Amino acid sequence: MSVPMPQHAYVDGQYMAIRDATVPIEDRGLQFADSIYEVCAVLNGRLLDWPAHLQRMRRNLSALFIPLSHSDAALGQIARRLIAGSRATDGLLYIQVSRGSARRDHGFPGVVHPRLMMTMRRFDFHQRAGQQARGVSVMSIPDQRWGRVDIKTTNLLANVLAKQDARAAGHFEAWFVAEDGTVREGGSTNAWIVRGGTLHTHPLSAHILPGIARDSLIRLARAAQIPVVEAPFSLDDAKGADEALLTSTTAPLLPVVSIDGQPVGNGTPGPVAARLASLVADEIHRQTGWRSR
Ligand SMILES: Cc1ncc(COP(=O)(O)O)c(C=O)c1O
């Protein structure tokens, strides 16, 4: 009996196996990075923070004037069908919307047909438990990105190069540092430090992505009476902090135990990171029923 191929991709109204999914050569996402994206965690077959991801995606679409006609309900239906079709319970749902295909010309085409693409790939969130226990290292790198990184576009070349440099040097993440020495965020994560029991993270601005995990951590920390300050901090502040950490959809909370080879605090995950990690784990469990092994 033949087993049907998992269908974990969606492009322009069609469901298919990911290896059969393609886009035309004149897609503007491919030609100009003229597209936005979202990455959502799927745990126990359920989407984490789905309304927040939809809301951010709508904001990005309107910032770039991409007229996606799908309703939130239609997007949710496609996502759920892909999750079921993938036969994975834990994974990452990737959504991309480009300004569609058109003869190559920088200005917008007269008539725009946005292209909606989604994939669902298996992802092992349990692997994060070990990293959470050990902590991870980061290295600093000059921020050479464009001036609107608050819009989640597929224009990620600076992030790709920064993360490759970090990986080649044996680090988990690269932290982008502005010319004035301010730590902005990581290549694909938001950056945090802890000083005197208070959490600090860069304020929302054009220079950081408004991370869904960042927003969630701020709410969880405040609800647990852990003070949070959204204000810039420098690389020197980070190196001299009691603790440091990073957050993202794929790494909900990881302690940072060294920066540029210098230990943060005593070089091991600290008590505030441990407390926050347990708040995040409880929230994930509340929404999806998922627990780390
Ligand atoms: C540059 C950057 N900052 C922060 C984040 C974290 O955002 P989120 O928590 O929504 O995953 C990401 C995620 O991809 C990112 O690419």
Ligand as a Chemical Component Dictionary entry (heavy atoms), coordinates in Angstrom:
data_LIG
# 
_chem_comp.id                   LIG 
_chem_comp.type                 NON-POLYMER 
_chem_comp.pdbx_formal_charge   0 
_chem_comp.three_letter_code    LIG 
# 
loop_
_chem_comp_atom.comp_id 
_chem_comp_atom.atom_id 
_chem_comp_atom.alt_atom_id 
_chem_comp_atom.type_symbol 
_chem_comp_atom.charge 
_chem_comp_atom.model_Cartn_x 
_chem_comp_atom.model_Cartn_y 
_chem_comp_atom.model_Cartn_z 
_chem_comp_atom.pdbx_ordinal 
LIG C1 C1 C 0 16.220 40.034 13.647 1  
LIG C2 C2 C 0 15.274 39.298 14.554 2  
LIG N1 N1 N 0 15.071 39.758 15.795 3  
LIG C3 C3 C 0 14.244 39.122 16.639 4  
LIG C4 C4 C 0 13.572 37.967 16.275 5  
LIG C5 C5 C 0 12.659 37.288 17.253 6  
LIG O1 O1 O 0 11.321 37.474 16.857 7  
LIG P1 P1 P 0 10.187 36.454 17.306 8  
LIG O2 O2 O 0 10.195 36.439 18.790 9  
LIG O3 O3 O 0 8.937  37.023 16.740 10 
LIG O4 O4 O 0 10.557 35.131 16.713 11 
LIG C6 C6 C 0 13.747 37.455 14.982 12 
LIG C7 C7 C 0 13.035 36.252 14.576 13 
LIG O5 O5 O 0 13.204 35.739 13.499 14 
LIG C8 C8 C 0 14.612 38.144 14.096 15 
LIG O6 O6 O 0 14.812 37.685 12.845 16 
# 
loop_
_chem_comp_bond.comp_id 
_chem_comp_bond.atom_id_1 
_chem_comp_bond.atom_id_2 
_chem_comp_bond.value_order 
_chem_comp_bond.pdbx_ordinal 
LIG C1 C2 SING 1  
LIG C2 N1 SING 2  
LIG C2 C8 DOUB 3  
LIG N1 C3 DOUB 4  
LIG C3 C4 SING 5  
LIG C4 C5 SING 6  
LIG C4 C6 DOUB 7  
LIG C5 O1 SING 8  
LIG O1 P1 SING 9  
LIG P1 O2 DOUB 10 
LIG P1 O3 SING 11 
LIG P1 O4 SING 12 
LIG C6 C7 SING 13 
LIG C6 C8 SING 14 
LIG C7 O5 DOUB 15 
LIG C8 O6 SING 16 
# 
